[in-house]
Each structure stands twice: as structure tokens, then as C-alpha cells.
């Protein structure tokens, strides 16, 4: 009985309210004693965060996108090409394609040179996502660079000096800096995050929001309502790290942006615009010059140093001689009884073929001065003819014989060409020029033919004009004309046995000659430096003889007319 009484007494004692209060008090005090020394290690974590603001990477602003428009008074687009090339190398800006700008301008109803000005800027800028445009005016030896915003308003201007119509390297840098400064002063589409100038203060450790850390109080009877079971406290090691103060504007705070992951290799990737892959390295462009003189990229086009044309010729010849008249047609209109004297007609029943070669040299093509159009042209053609010749004597009898002959042409002329940009992007190169020099044409008849048809040798100076208008890189229209200065027969490099004198003495004692040449053709580039050329050429000579000649009926001179119609075709290679 005593044993069971002790057990019952102990159970009642443990179940009393005072005993429960002591147990709860002990459970609450124990965690406070365990975690009290741990907050001392927290400053180390705070120190580690102090160094982070120094190494944070502020987000880079996306480069401003602009387009370089035409520069008024800039001949050949040299200054504009310098500005565009320099701005492409500037990191704060991105240059858009002028060709795309012109294409969108056409859709807005603009035509001609207005496509390359600021006229369509306000309507084209939203579609190309342009922030600004650059234009300018050349006045004497100075350039005024203007920066316009997307609406066409002027953001800034800068005057720079021109040296011989171009910008010096120092002036190019000055112009680019002016553009960048004007754009940096423009209204930004967003506010830059503010990086704190001072390191953040270490955060204070969070203490449990309970009064258990205070001194133990005398146990008092709890209220009559049932006592709630206390919630266990989280260990200090698992508490969240102290955060910076919340930013005033959601959703991201400046601190969060500063410590967030940023790209290490520059700004985020941007969409590639048309022709953004074009290189502006001049050393790469020299090797990619085409026959038209154009270059890859936005550099001004340049003519080739050398162009070689190899091909063939197809020629038709018509030749006639008539005594005592001023033209072959005048003699043929006479009555038959008055058509007295030796006369001959030569006409190709089929064209005769030959070979041709032409070399154009422009040794100063790489110079920016006016000398770049100075050069020379050398040419050689040789055709082989076999046809029938009809001869008439003084009594009207005729005879037909087969004649084999060769037609040889030599050309050596100096030339000067003025080059100009053509097309919507001014990257197609055309020219207009003059040329002057010596020409030689020899039509040799074989000696064994026993034909009174004589050979014709001519050596004479000539002057002419030429023009080339590019429609596409693959198509250029070309035209030329020359005036022959006294291209008399009987003139050549070699006169063996006085054969050249017979070309005049057979028909008279003296001769005067008038001649001209006209040509029209098409040319273009096929692949890289290789292209093609096709031309039709018409050459005409009229020899007027005076005095008595050795042939029958040529007592008072006469006339000889010689006409060549030929097609020249070949492949070109340019450097």
C-alpha cells in the first residue's frame, strides 16, 4: 500500500500546473542558450557582401541605331563614306543600311535623290527602329555634321575641316565624337540603375521575437484557458540571408540588377540588320575589286588598275571604187553607157572571223586625286577573209575571182576618265572620258591572187569620247565614238618595194580622206573579277582622189569607200 501511494503522489505532482510551467520554461530557455553565441559569426558574411558592389557589372545601354544620309555638296560620296565607315567602328552606335532606308522611303511615295535625305525619316524611323540620322553639308573646305533624332529635329551640329575634299583621321574622330555626344544627350528610353556609391552596412542578425532571452520569472499560475503548445524555433543557421532594402519601384531593385548575372562578353546579342555583315576593312576590299571598280562594303567605289579583254571578232567589209565621181552612188546612178573606167566591188558574202585583245591601264586608280582617271589602252585585232571580188573593165566586162586577205588593227591611245557613283546606293561605278592616240588598219590581199583589188594600209591619229552607265553589277551600257584625222591609204610601218605608193598612184596623184567610228555595247561582271563584253563597231573611210591615175578611166581622179561592220565579244579580267 505504501508503494502504490508513493507512485500516485508522484503522478499527481508531475500533472500539477506548476510542474507544467517549469517544463515549458525550460524548453523555451534552452534554444536561446544554444543560439546566443552564433550571431557573432554573421559579420563575416556581411563583409563578404561589402566587396560585391565593387565587382558588379552595370548593364550596358544598347547601342543607338542610326543611318548616314547624303552629305550635300559631297562629290562622289567620299566624305559620307568616311563618316559611315568610322561610325561602324564606333561601339556606342550601330549603323543601319542606307539601301534599306531608301527601299522603305520608296514605299512612302518618295523618288529620286529625296530617298537619301531626311524627308522620309519620321516615317521610316519607327519601321527600322532608328534612334537618329546623320547628315551634313560641305561648304568650301569645311563640313557641317548634323545629328537628327527620329522625328527630324536637330540634336547637335559640329564643324570640321576638310583637306582636299576629304576628312583627315583627326577630323574623322572629331566628327564621330560629336555624333556620339549628341546621341548621349538625347532622351533615353529608360532610366539607368543607380549603383550605390558606398558599400552596404552589415545587416543585423534577427533575434527571436519572444521574451525568452529575459531573466526567468517566478512561475505563476496560467490562465484558465488551455495553454497552446509552443512552436519550435528555426535554427539560426537556416535563417534567410539579410536582403537589401526593397526598391521604391517594382519589379527589380537597382541592387538586384547590380548583383544579377550579366553577360561577360559585351551587350546582349542584337538582331542582324541587312548588310550588317559587310566588312569595312580596306585591306580586304582591295582583293575583292570587280571589273566595274566597285568594292565590297560601304567604302567609295574605285576603278580597277588593270582590265584585260580576250575574245574574237566577226567582221563584214564593203569596198567600192568609182572613177570621176565624188561617191559610189553617184556613179551607179549614171546611164550604163556613161559608166566607163575600171571599177571594183568587194562585199563579204559571209562574215570573216578573227581574234581580239585589249588592255586598259589606270596606274593612279587608287589615288583619291583627279589623276586616278588617267591611263592608256592598247588593242590588237586580226581577221581572216576569203570572198569573191567582181571586177569591171572599161567595156563593161566583168570577172569574179576568189580573194584571201587579212584584216589587222592596232590601237595605242591615252585616255582620261571621270568616274561617278551610280544607282540607289552609289556603289555602281560609271565613267565618261576622252581618248586620243594612234590607230593602224591594214587590209592585205595575197599577192598570188592576180587581182587588181589593191591592199589598203592606213596609219593615223584619232580622238574620241566614251561613256559607261551601269544599270546593275551584271549589266553596263557602253558607247564610244572616234574621229579619224586624215586616215589616208598608203601609210604604214613598212613599205617594201614601194607597194604603199601604188595605193594612191593607181587612182590619182593625191588623196584626201575622211573617217569615223562608232560603237555601242554591253558589259558586266559574272563572278568576282571576271566579266564579259559585247560591242558592235562601225568604221567608215572615204578616199577622194584627184589627178590622173594609172588605171583605165581614172583621168580625173575618183572615189573609194571602205566600210567595216564588226561584232567584238570576249571575257574580261580586272584587278
Secondary structure, DSSP 8 states (H G I E B T S, - for coil): -HHHHHHHHHHHHHTSHHHHHHHHHHHHHHHHHHHTTGGGGHHHHHHHHHTHHHH--------EEEEEEEEET-GGGHHHHHHHHHHHT-TTEEE--HHHHHHHHHHTT--GGGGGSSTTHHHHHHHHT--EEEEEEEETTEEEEEEEETTS-EEEEEEEE-BTTB--HHHHHHHHHHHHHHHHTS--SS------SS----------SSGGGS---------SS----------GGGS--------SSSS--HHHHHHS---SSSS------TTTT----HHHHHTT--TTS--SSSS-----SEEEEEEEEEEEEEEEEEETSSSHHHHHTS-GGG--S-EEEEE-SS-EEEEEEEEEE-TTTTSSSGGGGEEEEEEEEEEEEEEEEEEE-TTS-EEEEEEEEEEEEEEEEEEEEEEEEESTTS-EEEEEEEEEEEEEEEEEE-GGG--S---EEEEEEEEEEEEEEEEETTEEEEEEEEEEE---BS--S--GGGHHHHHHHTT-SEEEEEEEEEEEEEEEEEETTEEEEEEEEEEEEEEEEES--SSTT-TT-EEEEEEEEEEEEEEEEE-
